[in-house]
């Protein structure tokens, strides 16, 4: 009888533990790109148990060249997504009610990298040149910039020829384009690693050109914010995620290693991810996760300055909220 009671007690404890484990709220986060240090804060929060501490069971879904986060969110494939604000605002104007609930990235890492031998020394020299541009929502900052400069994007001597750039640097290496889109933390270093000296390059950072827009914000569908239970889950998610980001900023090499541990593809290298994390830390520095309204206004103003073909046609209403970060932070 004693053995039976002991066994029953063990079973009861196991059942209770299982019940607690099952009680964790499930959330799926859709990344904008493949597993890399660009998303280190979320992988750190997962690895360090910050999500678990908030009673969350978080699944991080890597992106890729054929994955559009807004479509994934709209289709119910994720609860939250990461997206650049130009893409999110353009989608919102088209009818998909995306809302920014947190903004871990304070600065922009987007830039154009050009071969110096092309003779390009200023944006005005883009005329008559071929420029590689990412699409799938990443093209909006470039199109807005060219519109502000009065440079057509349909080719010709007075305009630029837009090359739909894959997510690699081949067009510059193979001289198919005079300039290509790069990020300060990723593709630029791929160019360098390919053997091109920084002295042979000319770089135009969007941040320095006054046309920078917000990147890598956290978005959800507006109608779901009416659910108090979902709000509570988001508060816990943002709190844990920002804890992960600040840990990553303070421990960049260790954060990069955590990313590598989560890279199921095995495509990333330690050298590249550690270097990337060092650059990413510069972009998240200064943000506690709460969107700065001035940064939002700057992004909107940039996108509205599109002449006859702006990225958005009016200032969006309800495109962001402090509802979550006010409670989380």
WODAUR-V54588 format. One record per run of one state. SS is the DSSP state (alpha for helix, beta for strand, coil for the rest). FROM is the first residue (numbers start at 1). TO is the last residue. If there is no record, write none. Layout:
BEGIN
ss->{SS/SS}
from->{FROM/FROM}
to->{TO/TO}
END
This chain:
BEGIN
ss->{coil/alpha/coil/beta/coil/alpha/coil/alpha/coil/beta/coil/alpha/coil/beta/coil/alpha/coil/beta/coil/beta/alpha/coil/alpha/coil/beta/coil/alpha/coil/beta/coil/beta/coil/alpha/coil/beta/coil/alpha/coil/alpha/beta/coil/beta/alpha/coil/alpha/coil/alpha/coil/alpha/coil/beta/coil/alpha/coil/alpha/coil/beta/coil/alpha/coil}
from->{1/2/23/25/31/37/48/50/54/56/62/69/75/80/84/85/94/98/104/110/116/119/123/127/130/134/140/150/154/155/161/165/170/174/179/184/187/194/198/201/206/217/222/227/228/251/252/262/270/285/289/290/293/305/307/310/320/321/323/329}
to->{1/22/24/30/36/47/49/53/55/61/68/74/79/83/84/93/97/103/109/115/118/122/126/129/133/139/149/153/154/160/164/169/173/178/183/186/193/197/200/205/216/221/226/227/250/251/261/269/284/288/289/292/304/306/309/319/320/322/328/329}
END
